[in-house]
């Protein structure tokens, strides 16, 4: 469910494949659903991902979060952000909140 297209296609891959997986995970958090739940087999998921299908973005979501999520799950691994860029963007988004997240150590 979280495997990047380049892995499904047995092409060389690296950290951008993990960024893709993180993008799918972001969708799970946003939607509170399992990705590709409508597909019944691993092969159906593989074919959908390789064909460019991504989970539908739930309506009325934060534009910045959606844009980051979609950048992470880009079909072109060279267009995906690095994890450092993802973290910077998430930190910037959290800084705009009235109550930022507490560091893990403070919990």
Long-range contacts (C-beta under 8 A, 24 or more apart in sequence): 1-34, 1-35, 1-36, 1-45, 2-35, 3-46, 3-49, 4-49, 4-77, 5-49, 5-50, 5-52, 5-75, 5-77, 6-77, 8-46, 8-49, 8-50, 9-50, 13-77, 14-77, 15-82, 15-83, 16-77, 16-78, 16-80, 17-77, 18-83, 19-72, 19-80, 19-81, 19-82, 19-83, 19-86, 20-72, 20-73, 20-74, 20-77, 20-80, 22-72, 22-83, 22-86, 23-68, 23-69, 23-70, 23-71, 23-72, 23-73, 23-80, 24-55, 24-73, 26-65, 26-68, 26-69, 26-72, 27-54, 27-55, 27-57, 27-69, 27-73, 30-57, 30-58, 30-61, 30-65, 30-66, 30-69, 31-55, 31-58, 62-93, 64-89, 64-93, 65-93, 68-93
